[in-house]
Amino acid sequence: MVIDNLCRNVPKEYNRPSNNPIAEFLSGLPSYNPSNFTKCSEDSGNRICIKKPSVYLPTRDYASEQIIVTEKTTILLRYLHQHWDKNFITFFSNLTENEIMYPQMAILRMILLRITRDHD
C-alpha cells in the first residue's frame, strides 16, 4: 500500500521502467520473483496475505527443569548443614586417646578453638 502511494506521486515521465526509480530500486531485491507471492490474494485492495502466520515450535521441552521451589530453611542453616561433615570430620580425626576416652575434653578443646578463632 505504501509503494502504491509512492507510485502515484511519481511524475508521468518516470512511469517507463527504465526511468522509474522505485522500479530500479526493487529490481535487484530477491523478492522480485512473482512466484513468491502466490499465496497472496490480488482481489483485495489492501493486499492481505491468506497464508497463516508462522508459529515458533520449540524442539525441546524444558518445563521440568524450570520448576521454581522455595527453600524452607534459612541460608545460615543450609550453610551449616553443607559444611557440617567437612568441619567435624577433620575435627574428630585429630582426636587424641584421652579425648576419645573422655569426650568432655574433646568438647572443651572444640570450645577453646572456637574462642581463639573468634579473637583472631
C-alpha positions as CSV (number, residue, x, y, z in Angstrom):
1,M,0.0,0.0,0.0
2,V,2.9,2.4,0.8
3,I,4.5,1.5,-2.5
4,D,1.2,2.2,-4.4
5,N,1.1,5.6,-2.8
6,L,4.7,6.3,-3.8
7,C,4.0,5.3,-7.3
8,R,1.0,7.7,-7.5
9,N,3.2,10.6,-6.6
10,V,5.9,9.8,-9.2
11,P,5.6,12.1,-12.3
12,K,4.4,10.6,-15.6
13,E,7.8,10.7,-17.3
14,Y,9.0,8.2,-14.7
15,N,6.3,5.6,-15.4
16,R,8.5,3.9,-18.0
17,P,10.5,1.0,-16.4
18,S,13.9,2.5,-17.4
19,N,13.2,5.8,-15.7
20,N,11.2,4.7,-12.7
21,P,13.5,5.0,-9.6
22,I,11.2,2.7,-7.5
23,A,11.3,0.0,-10.2
24,E,15.1,0.3,-10.3
25,F,15.3,0.0,-6.6
26,L,13.0,-3.0,-6.5
27,S,14.6,-4.8,-9.5
28,G,17.6,-6.2,-7.5
29,L,15.7,-7.4,-4.5
30,P,15.3,-11.2,-4.0
31,S,11.5,-10.9,-3.7
32,Y,11.2,-9.8,-7.4
33,N,10.2,-13.3,-8.3
34,P,6.3,-13.3,-8.8
35,S,6.0,-16.9,-7.6
36,N,7.0,-15.8,-4.1
37,F,3.6,-14.1,-3.8
38,T,1.3,-16.9,-5.0
39,K,-0.4,-17.2,-1.6
40,C,-1.5,-13.6,-1.5
41,S,-4.9,-12.6,-2.8
42,E,-4.9,-9.9,-5.6
43,D,-8.6,-9.1,-5.4
44,S,-8.4,-7.3,-2.0
45,G,-7.3,-3.7,-2.2
46,N,-5.1,-3.8,0.9
47,R,-3.2,-6.9,-0.2
48,I,-3.5,-9.0,2.9
49,C,-1.9,-12.5,2.6
50,I,-4.1,-15.6,3.1
51,K,-1.1,-17.5,4.5
52,K,-1.3,-18.3,8.2
53,P,1.4,-16.6,10.3
54,S,4.3,-18.9,11.3
55,V,4.4,-20.1,14.9
56,Y,7.6,-21.0,16.7
57,L,7.5,-24.6,17.9
58,P,10.3,-25.4,20.4
59,T,12.3,-28.6,19.7
60,R,12.9,-29.3,23.4
61,D,10.7,-29.1,26.4
62,Y,12.4,-27.6,29.5
63,A,9.4,-27.3,31.7
64,S,10.6,-30.0,34.2
65,E,13.9,-28.3,34.7
66,Q,12.4,-24.9,35.3
67,I,10.2,-25.6,38.4
68,I,10.7,-22.9,41.0
69,V,10.9,-24.3,44.5
70,T,11.2,-22.2,47.6
71,E,13.6,-23.3,50.3
72,K,12.1,-23.8,53.8
73,T,15.4,-23.4,55.6
74,T,17.4,-20.2,56.0
75,I,20.7,-19.5,54.3
76,L,22.6,-19.9,57.6
77,L,21.1,-23.4,58.3
78,R,21.8,-24.5,54.8
79,Y,25.4,-23.4,55.1
80,L,25.9,-25.2,58.4
81,H,24.4,-28.4,57.0
82,Q,26.6,-28.3,53.9
83,H,29.8,-27.7,55.9
84,W,28.9,-29.9,58.9
85,D,30.6,-33.0,57.6
86,K,33.7,-31.3,56.4
87,N,34.3,-29.4,59.6
88,F,33.6,-32.2,62.1
89,I,35.3,-35.0,60.2
90,T,38.5,-33.0,60.3
91,F,38.0,-32.2,64.0
92,F,37.2,-35.8,65.1
93,S,40.0,-37.3,63.0
94,N,42.5,-35.3,65.1
95,L,41.3,-36.6,68.5
96,T,43.8,-37.9,70.9
97,E,43.4,-41.1,73.0
98,N,42.5,-39.0,76.1
99,E,39.8,-37.2,74.2
100,I,38.4,-40.4,72.9
101,M,38.2,-41.8,76.4
102,Y,36.9,-38.6,77.8
103,P,34.6,-36.9,75.3
104,Q,34.3,-33.8,77.6
105,M,37.9,-33.0,76.8
106,A,37.1,-33.0,73.1
107,I,34.2,-30.7,73.6
108,L,36.4,-28.4,75.7
109,R,39.0,-28.3,73.0
110,M,36.4,-27.5,70.4
111,I,35.1,-24.6,72.5
112,L,38.6,-23.3,73.1
113,L,39.3,-23.5,69.3
114,R,36.2,-21.5,68.6
115,I,37.1,-18.9,71.2
116,T,40.6,-18.5,69.9
117,R,39.3,-18.2,66.3
118,D,36.8,-15.6,67.3
119,H,39.5,-13.4,68.9
120,D,41.9,-13.6,65.9
